[in-house]
């Protein structure tokens, strides 16, 4: 890998997709995955309710076996969900009853988190719902030597290649803007500064922007407009989902003493 693509020399780095995570996140002290529509939004809703989340690459037979091995419920696909099913939809997680552990596969945010589980020192899930809480937790837990990598998960084109998703850039920018406020001495890469600028351009109309961006329009057309509105709940969550032993658990304000 070209060393320039790893953004070494910057305390705070930003890139997109699985390859971007490998470039900037594998040696980071904190790697933050952002998948606003919808993995990390659903993750924040789950940990708000005390549900542990296990990321996984794909929802297939191996995911079912993985869920069985870890005494967890496997989320179904959105289109397969019935009234009481749990899926990648944050609304379905809010409605779930008696749910303690959830395997939540997705080819983007969940796959990236799964890939970082054994490499980055700390892997965190962030969305617009908990951007401030994540930034505050990182600032409070930094040892003075760590780098921070923010990864916008993005989506996939039909041929499997990365489709950069603007909503994930906004979510990453929200975390980065808070980090800049809390730690103004941290050097941000130009890529990080771009994400901050993108967030500042829409933060006063983020609900409308989410509905009008390509991913938001896609979900709304498929009947999942309420999921887009959940994603627009900026800073309504204090959760900080941290990957511990392959499981996302809350290390936010409610668990500060743990």
C-alpha positions in Angstrom: 0.0 0.0 0.0 1.2 3.5 -0.8 2.2 5.1 2.5 0.7 8.4 1.4 -2.8 6.8 1.4 -2.4 5.9 5.1 -2.4 9.5 6.1 0.5 9.1 8.5 1.6 12.2 10.2 -2.0 13.3 11.0 -3.6 12.6 14.4 -7.0 12.4 12.8 -7.6 10.7 9.5 -10.6 10.0 7.2 -11.4 7.6 4.4 -14.2 5.5 3.0 -15.1 1.9 2.5 -13.4 -1.4 3.4 -10.2 -0.5 1.6 -10.1 3.0 3.2 -10.5 1.3 6.6 -7.5 -0.9 5.8 -5.5 2.2 4.8 -6.1 4.5 7.7 -7.6 2.3 10.4 -5.6 -0.8 10.9 -2.9 0.9 13.1 -5.2 3.6 14.6 -5.7 3.9 18.4 -9.4 4.6 17.7 -11.2 3.5 14.5 -14.7 4.9 14.1 -17.1 3.3 11.6 -19.9 5.5 10.3 -22.8 3.9 8.4 -25.8 6.3 8.8 -28.3 4.4 6.6 -28.3 2.2 8.5 -25.9 0.0 10.3 -24.5 2.4 12.9 -27.8 4.2 13.4 -29.4 0.8 14.2 -26.4 0.0 16.4 -26.9 3.2 18.4 -30.6 2.4 18.8 -29.7 -1.2 20.0 -27.2 -0.1 22.6 -29.5 2.6 23.8 -31.7 -0.3 24.8 -28.9 -2.4 26.4 -28.7 -4.8 23.5 -25.3 -6.2 22.6 -24.6 -6.2 18.8 -22.3 -8.6 17.0 -21.2 -7.3 13.6 -20.9 -9.8 10.7 -20.0 -9.5 7.0 -22.9 -11.2 5.3 -26.4 -12.5 6.2 -26.1 -16.1 5.0 -25.7 -19.6 6.5 -22.5 -18.7 8.2 -24.2 -15.7 9.9 -26.9 -18.0 11.2 -24.3 -20.4 12.6 -22.4 -17.5 14.1 -25.6 -16.3 15.8 -26.2 -19.7 17.2 -22.7 -20.0 18.6 -23.1 -16.7 20.4 -26.6 -17.2 21.7 -27.9 -14.2 19.6 -30.8 -13.4 17.3 -29.8 -13.0 13.7 -31.3 -9.9 12.0 -33.3 -10.7 8.9 -33.2 -8.7 5.7 -35.5 -5.6 5.6 -37.6 -7.1 2.8 -38.0 -10.4 4.6 -39.1 -8.8 7.9 -42.6 -9.4 9.2 -44.3 -7.5 12.0 -42.2 -8.9 14.9 -38.9 -9.5 13.0 -35.7 -7.6 13.8 -33.8 -6.4 10.8 -31.3 -3.7 9.9 -34.1 -1.2 10.3 -33.7 0.8 13.5 -37.4 0.9 13.9 -37.6 -2.8 14.2 -35.0 -2.8 16.9 -36.9 -0.1 18.8 -40.0 -2.4 18.7 -38.2 -5.6 19.7 -39.2 -7.3 22.9 -36.9 -9.5 25.0 -33.9 -8.9 22.8 -30.5 -9.2 24.5 -27.9 -10.0 21.7 -28.2 -9.3 18.0 -26.1 -10.4 15.1 -26.5 -7.5 12.6 -24.9 -8.2 9.3 -24.3 -5.6 6.5 -21.9 -5.6 3.6 -20.7 -2.1 4.5 -20.5 -0.8 8.1 -20.9 -4.2 9.8 -18.3 -5.7 7.5 -15.8 -2.9 8.2 -16.3 -3.2 11.9 -15.8 -7.0 11.7 -12.6 -6.4 9.7 -11.2 -4.0 12.3 -12.0 -6.1 15.3 -8.5 -7.6 15.5 -6.5 -4.7 14.3 -7.4 -1.3 15.6 -6.9 -0.8 19.3 -10.5 0.4 19.8 -13.3 0.2 17.2 -16.4 2.5 17.8 -19.7 2.8 15.9 -20.9 6.3 15.3 -23.9 7.9 13.5 -25.5 11.3 13.6 -27.5 10.1 16.7 -24.4 9.7 18.8 -21.6 11.8 17.1 -21.1 14.1 20.0 -21.0 11.3 22.6 -18.5 9.3 20.5 -16.2 12.4 20.1 -16.4 13.2 23.8 -15.6 9.6 24.8 -12.5 9.5 22.5 -11.3 12.8 23.8 -11.7 11.6 27.4 -10.0 8.2 26.8 -7.0 9.3 24.6 -3.6 8.6 26.2 -2.0 11.4 24.3 -0.4 9.2 21.7 -3.2 7.6 19.7 -4.4 8.4 16.2 -8.1 8.5 15.3 -9.4 7.1 12.0 -12.9 7.9 10.9 -14.3 5.6 8.2 -17.4 6.4 6.1 -18.7 3.0 5.2 -20.4 3.9 1.9 -22.7 1.7 -0.1 -22.2 -0.7 -3.0 -22.9 -0.4 -6.7 -24.5 -3.4 -8.4 -21.1 -4.6 -9.5 -19.9 -4.7 -5.9 -17.6 -1.6 -6.1 -17.8 1.2 -3.5 -20.5 3.8 -3.9 -19.4 6.7 -1.7 -22.4 7.7 0.4 -22.7 11.4 1.3 -24.7 10.6 4.4 -21.7 8.8 5.8 -19.4 11.7 5.0 -21.9 13.9 7.0 -21.9 11.5 9.9 -18.1 11.3 9.9 -17.9 15.1 9.6 -20.1 15.5 12.7 -17.8 13.4 14.8 -14.7 15.1 13.3 -16.2 18.6 14.0 -16.7 17.7 17.7 -13.2 16.3 17.9 -11.9 19.5 16.5 -13.8 21.5 19.1 -12.7 19.3 22.0 -9.1 18.8 20.9 -8.1 21.8 18.7 -4.5 20.8 18.8 -5.0 17.5 17.0 -3.8 17.7 13.4 -6.5 16.8 10.9 -5.7 15.5 7.5 -7.1 17.4 4.5 -9.5 14.5 4.0 -10.8 15.0 7.5 -11.3 18.7 6.9 -13.3 18.0 3.8 -15.7 15.8 5.8 -16.1 18.6 8.4 -16.9 21.1 5.7 -19.5 18.7 4.2 -21.2 18.4 7.6 -21.3 22.1 8.3 -22.9 22.6 4.9 -26.0 20.6 5.9 -26.2 20.5 9.7 -29.0 23.1 9.8 -31.1 21.1 7.4 -29.8 17.6 7.9 -33.3 16.0 8.0 -34.2 17.3 4.6 -30.7 16.4 3.3 -31.0 12.9 4.4 -34.4 12.5 2.8 -33.1 14.0 -0.5 -29.8 12.2 -0.8 -29.6 9.1 -3.0 -29.6 6.6 -0.1 -32.5 8.4 1.6 -34.6 8.4 -1.5 -33.9 4.8 -2.1 -35.0 3.8 1.4 -38.1 6.1 1.3 -39.1 4.6 -2.1 -38.9 1.2 -0.6 -41.1 2.1 2.3 -38.5 2.8 4.9 -38.9 6.6 5.3 -39.2 6.3 9.1 -35.6 4.8 9.2 -34.3 7.9 7.5 -36.0 10.1 10.2 -34.4 8.0 13.0 -31.0 8.6 11.3 -31.7 12.4 11.6 -32.0 12.3 15.4 -28.8 14.3 15.8 -27.1 13.8 19.1 -30.2 12.3 20.8 -28.1 9.3 21.9 -25.4 9.2 24.6 -24.4 5.7 23.6 -20.8 4.9 22.6 -20.8 1.4 21.1 -17.3 -0.1 21.5 -16.3 -3.4 20.0 -15.1 -5.7 22.9 -14.3 -9.3 22.0 -16.3 -9.1 18.8 -19.3 -7.6 20.5 -20.5 -3.9 20.5 -21.3 -2.8 24.1 -22.1 0.6 25.4 -19.2 2.6 27.0 -21.1 5.8 27.0 -22.2 8.1 29.8 -24.6 5.6 31.4 -21.7 3.2 31.8 -18.9 5.6 32.8 -18.1 3.7 35.9 -17.8 0.3 34.2 
